[in-house]
Amino acid sequence: MYRVVLVDDERLILEGLSKVVNWQSMGCMVAGTAADGMEGLRLIRELLPHIVLTDIRMPNMDGLTMLAALRSEFPQMQVTVLTAYRDFDYAQKAINLGVCRYLLKPSRMEEINEAIRTMVKRLEAAEPSLQNEAESRLQSGAEPAPISEAGSFLVNAALRYMREHCTQRLNLSDVAENVYVSQWHLSKLINRHTGQSFFDLLGKMRIERALPLLADPSMRIHAIAEQVGYSDVAHFSKTFKKIVGKTPGEYRASLPGGGAGRIP
């Protein structure tokens, strides 16, 4: 029996899908339901379902990033979206991320049944080892799947969040939580996608913020360090020299006319 998880913030939808669909006849069973996206993600990681039916326009949830997280972390998991959100570009992006079907509410039962049958056929066509890929990877600590459309989407979302918050006290766990995956998974994806570590990228983003500030001779270096996210000026100076090749003071002295430069 294929395990199914249903995620929707409308209780009537959850109850209807649980009771009206003849899951058993299609070789499925509803393993769990969740009334919001974060609870849904927790349940999915706990139950490791083969099939997920989910809304993607739920409170406090970036639906596309959630989908990318699921498809990246569990590439063999079959996902169908059931939503009232009718934006074509949004639907196209969801499908590009590997969603099996994008169904609009209110959906007809034949549409829902067809989506479920299609997902079951895909699972049946897969090798048994692929059906259980998520379980095996979690148990063995193996590497994540090669970078995919979903993985690229996820890394870009993570990098965007890092750029927006790099001057704050920022950890890998903060970014991973924002894009709905584990720290370990995000770390591997970032490394594969960029060839750099989380901390290398964060350091470069902070130093890029520091460069134009150093062009202002009235700003003290320790104040610049604090402004771009460093509580320790020695750490700032060490990182700056590693990336730029000069200390902050040397870089400032080398600026022609006090103009701002860029990282080589």
C-alpha positions, 0 to 999 in steps of 0.5 A: 500500500502506498502511503499518502499524506494530505495537507490543506488548511481547509478541514472540509477538504481534508475530510472529503479527500480522506473519506470520499476517495476510494484509496484502497482500490488504488493501492493507497492508504491515508497515513496522515493529514495536516492543516497547515504547511509546516505541520505537513512538512513535519508529518512528511519527514516523519511518515515518508509518504509515497504520495502527497496532495497539498495546497500551496497557498497556506498562511505563513508558507511560501508554496513554491519553496515548499514544493522545491524542498519536497522535490529536492529532498524526496525526488521520488515522492509524487506530489499533486497540488490542489489549490484555488490559486489560478495564476498561470505562471505560478502553476507553470513554476510548480509543474517545472518543479516536478508536480504531477498535477496542478488541480484547481478547487473545486476539482471534480472527483474524476480529476482527483482520481486521475491524478492519484492513478497517475501518481500510482503508475509512476511509483509502480514504474519505478524501481523498488530501490527508487521508491524507497530512496528517501528512507535509504538516504535518511538511514545511511546518510548518503549524498542527496540526489544530483542538483535538479530544477527543484534543487536549483530553485531551493538554492536560489531561494536560500541565496536570496534570503542570505543576501537580504539578511547577511548583515544580521546574525545568520546561521545555516539553520536560519536559512534552512528553516526559511527554505523548509529543508534540513541544514545537512541537505541545504549545505550539500545543495549549496556546495554542489550548486555554487562550489562554495560552502555556506560560510564562504558565501556568507563571508563574501556577501558581507565583505561586498557590503563592506567595500562601499563603506570603506570608501567613506573615510569618516567610518571607523573599521570596527563600525563597518565590521559591526554594520556588515554582521561581524561582532569581532573586528579581528574576524572581519579583518581576517575574512576581508584579507582572505577574500580581497587580498588586503586588510580593510586598512590597506584596501581603504588606502589603495582606493583612488580618490576614495572610490569604492571597489569590488571583490576581484 
